[in-house]
Amino acid sequence: MIQGTDSRLQRLTMLRRPRLETLESRTVPTVTAVGAEFRANVTLTTNAQTGSAVAMDSAGNFVVAFDSFHDGIDYGLYVQRYNSAGATVGTQIKANVYGTNDQRSPAIAMDSDGDFVVAWESFGQDGSGYGVYARRFDRVSGTFGAEFRVNTTTADSQYRPTIGMSATGAFVIAWESFGQTDDADAAIYMQRYDATGVAIGSETRVNVTTTQYQTNPTVSMDNTGDFVVAWESYLTDGSGNGIYARAFNSAGVAVTGEFRVNQYTTGHQQEPSVSLDADGDFVVAWESYGQDGSRFGVYGRRYNAAGVAQGSEFRISTTTSLDQRSPSVSLDATGDFVVAWSSLQESSTYGIYGQRYVAGGAADGGEFKINTYTTGKQWHPAVSSDTAGNFVTVWQSEGQDGSLTGIFGQRYLATVVVPPKVVTTVINAGAAQRSNVTEVAVTFDKPVTLPTNVADAFTLVGPNGSIALTGTVTTNSPGTTVRLTFSGAGTIFGSLLDGLYTLTAVASQITVSGTPLDGNGDGTGGDNYTTTVPRLFGDINGDRTVTSSDFLAFRLAFLESSGSPNFVPGFDGNGDGVIDAADLLAFRLNFLKTV
């Protein structure tokens, strides 16, 4: 039994941060809740079930881990398996073998085939305070090997484990160690393992800064075994806790020094969560006090695989009143991501909210509520995704299972959104002539979302600079058509002046459910579409040269007026309704020219 001044009730209600590992997967920008929220502590409903964690494999099968005080004596670790349809697989499995005192704070990770590892902190098992232990499980039968101690150093306490796992099953466990570094109260250590569970090398300190406290580690690993560890560092950024991280390659060699993630440093930035995509790009999310003008808010920052920040930190939680806390982030294979957090906005108690993003960092819609049951508190979420972009979120819920706290979850189905493409660009409503160019119509392969000022989605640049555009929209088969007309400098009577122009459709301004335009046709959104628009007065057949064939056509139309069957609007360069000597002079100046 743990000795101390904490009462059992205090320990039952202690807020514990869930641990998360996401597999490399492919998330897409539209999601729908699947079925009702479910209870993960299927048979254990007395007293308290806390500390939920979740991991999902490439096919959508998933495992929920939690600690249980069901016997009223000590905490133990349990797991419940689910198939991709959300049905339970087998019965709840007790993960820990050693059962004296408390085993709690689960972390869980899965490989692409569904084999998984659970880690936890165990009191007194290594002879001195808390130690970190783990166990490997088979995806099919749920059978497992023996539990094993992760930390080599056993003096004082090692606790708060977190796991990252590659697609093939190699994994790393990081934890917080108290008193192990001579001049620090707490530091972050890690131990690597191969896919068979054999330790690789010895435990290694992650943090470089050794003054004050380094706490609350979180780790994630990409497909090939590269990984990132993030943690809280006290006073290193000059004010309260800050978020720091360090990247390692698959051999466990640091490829960056430790670096500060948060830019805002006033007060506390804490409770980090990190997730990597298949190529090693990553996102760190955390809670920050006072930054949103109220109390805690949820923030994030994106990085490429080299550890280079992709822009500034950004606020994830839209709601800013009261508290938004305990974020959990999950990336898919291509970098789309979802963040879940606890939000104090439901009847003065906590609920679970989420926000989706596309890989470039653009929000996909607004924040959404995840929990259905709203009585009491729902808090401390964890989230994980499969390769199709489906994901599951789990959390602690107060009183919902008839006891103190239970573990509940909600599955989400992702709808594949193919990026929009340009299918046609039509000049002058399909007329061949380029003698006058008065409009360009761009048609997309599906209905698209455009800015309020449609013309902001396009640029047209020529020898005289940028052209002012006006856009009108129609939607029919196959999708949206935008008709662009011209005015201002670089135009004459509604037509472009002579020259070769570049028309650009701006990908970020043309979307379907948050997915930007695929301008180069490679199947991935985010690329601008470009094409050329030539204008050369006298070019009536559209070959971009004024030749004798154009002259014959001009001669037939010369001195004809609007309304005459021989009148050719393309030869009326000054827009006076007559093809006259002024138009002939302009034609002669362009004869044999090419654009």
VENLIN-V310777 format. One line per field, one symbol per residue. ss: DSSP state (A for helix, B for strand, O for the rest). phi: phi as a letter, one per 30 degrees, with the letter a starting at -180 (. if undefined). psi: psi as a letter, one per 40 degrees, with the letter a starting at -180 (. if undefined). Layout:
ss: ???
phi: ???
psi: ???
This chain:
ss: OOOOOOOAAAAAOOOOOOOBOOOOOOOOOBBBBBBBBBBOOOOOOOOBBBBBBBBBOOOOOBBBBBBBOOOOOOOBBBBBBBOOOOOBBBBBBBOOOOOOOOBBBBBBBBOOOOOBBBBBBBBOOOOOOBBBBBBBBOOOOOOBOOOBBOOOOOOOOBBBBBBBBOOOOOBBBBBBBBOOOOOOOBBBBBBBBOOOOOBBBBBBBOOOOOOOBBBBBBBBBOOOOOBBBBBBBBOOOOOOBBBBBBBBOOOOOBOOOOBBOOOOOOOOBBBBBBBBOOOOOBBBBBBBBOOOOOOBBBBBBBBOOOOOBOOOOBBOOOOOOOOBBBBBBBBOOOOOBBBBBBBBBBOOBBBBBBBBBOOOOOBBBBBBBOOOOOOOOBBBBBBBBOOOOOBBBBBBBBOOOOOOBBBBBBBBBBBOOOOOOBBBBBBAAAOOOOOOOOBBBBBBOOOOBOOOOAAAABBBBBOOBBOBBBBBBBBOOOOBBBBBBBBOOOBBOOBBOOBBBBBBBOAAAOBBOOBBOBOOOOOOOOBOBBBBBBBOOOOOOOOOBOOAAAAAAAAAAOOOBOOOOOOOAAAOOOOOOBOOAAAAAAAAAAOOOBO
phi: .dclcdddddddcddbddcbbcddabcbdbbbdciddbcdddccbchbcbhdbbbbcdcjdbbccacbcddicbdbcbbbcbdddiddcicdcdddcdbdicbahdbbbbcdcjdbbcbacbdidcjaidbcbaacbdddcidacddbdcdddcdhbbahdbbbbddcjdbbccacbcidcecbdbbcbbbcbddcjddcicdbdddcdcdiccbhdbbbbdecjdbbcbacbdidcjaidbcbbacbdddicdcbddbdcdcdcdiccahdbbbcddcjdbbccacbdidcjbcdbcbaacbdddicdcjddbdcdddcdhcbbhdbbbccdcjdbbbcacbdbchibdbcbbbcbdedjddcicdbdcdcdbdicbahdbbabcddjdbbcbacbdidcibdbbcbbbcbcccdcdedbdcbbcchhjdddbdbccabccccdadbcbdecedddbbbbbdcjdcdcbcbcbbaddadccccbbaieibbhicddekccccbcdedcbbbhiddecdcicicdjcdcbacbcbbejddcicibcbdddddddddcdidcejddcdcedcddcicibcbdddddddddceidbb
psi: ihiaehidddddehhhhiihhiihihiiehihhhaiiihdgdeheibhhafiiiiiadeeiihhiiihfdeeciiihiihiiaeeeiihaihhhdidhehahhagiiiiiadeeiihhiihhhedeehaiihiiiiihddeeiiaiiihdhdheibihagiihiiideeiihhiihhhedhdfidiihiihiiaeeehhhaiihhdidheiahhigiiiiiadeeiihhiiihhedeehaiihiihiiaeeehheiiiihdhdhehahhafihiiiadeeiihhiiihhedeebbhihiihiiieeehhgaiiihdhdheibhhifihihiadeeiiihiihhgehffiiihiihiiideehhgaiiihdidhehaihigiiiiiadeeiihhiihhhedeeaciihiihihhhhhhhiiihdihhhffeidiedhheihhhhieihihiidgdeeeiihhaeeaihhihhihihaheahhhhhiiiaieihfeiiiiihihhhhhdeehihfehihgdefeehiehihiiihihhhegeefeeihadddddddddeheiihdidehhddegdefeehhadddddddddeheii.
